[in-house]
């Protein structure tokens, strides 16, 4: 797995997986980051698939609505 880099202006908070909360993909989230203005939240989970490790992410705004972007990073 690639080395994690510090993201300036964002802080990591406990994820649902770490807190043992939630079900389905939400409960599988490995990392949660909140921006310094607490306007956006980025949540990721690493998934081992037959084509390799995939990072699934979603971005939410303060109103808990989707921002129109969700993506995957195939490493």
N, C-alpha and C positions, 0 to 999 in steps of 0.2 A: 504494500500500500504506500502511496506517496506521502512524503512528510507534510504535515499540516503547517501552514503558515499563519502567523498572527494577522488578523484583519484589523487595520486601523479604523477607529470610529465605531467599531462593533464590539459587543461583549457577549461571551458565551454564557448561557444560563442552563440549568439542569433540563435535560430532555425528558419526554414522557417515558422513554425506555429506562433512563436512570432512576426516575421517580416511581417506576412500575405502575404507570397510569395509562389509561386509554386502551383501545382495542384496534384490531386491524392495522393498516399501515401507519396510523397515528401513533399507536403504541410501540411501533418499531423505529420511531425517529431516534437517530443516534446523537444528533447535534442540533441545538437551537441557538440562534444569534439574534440579538436585538440591537438596532442602531442607536447611536448616542442620543438622538432626539426622541427615541421610542416611538417612531412613526412606522417602521417596518420590522418585520420578523422573517428570518430565513430559517427554514427547517430542512434537515437532510437525513437521509437514511442510506446506508450502504447495502447493496443487494448483490449476492453472488449468483450470477446467471450462467447459463451454458455458453454464453459468448464472452464471459469475463465479469469483473467487478463493475457494477454500475452504481453511481450516486444519484439517487432520486431527490429532487429538491422542490420545495414550494416556497413562494414568497407571499406574505400576507401584509396588508396595511393595518393601521390602527383600528379600523372598523371591522377587522377579521374577515374582510372580503378578499377574494383572489385579485391579484394585481394584473392578471392577464398574461403572466409568465410562469411557466413551470417547465422544468427541464431535466435532462439527464446528462451525466458526463460518463462516457464509457472510457475507462482507464485501460 
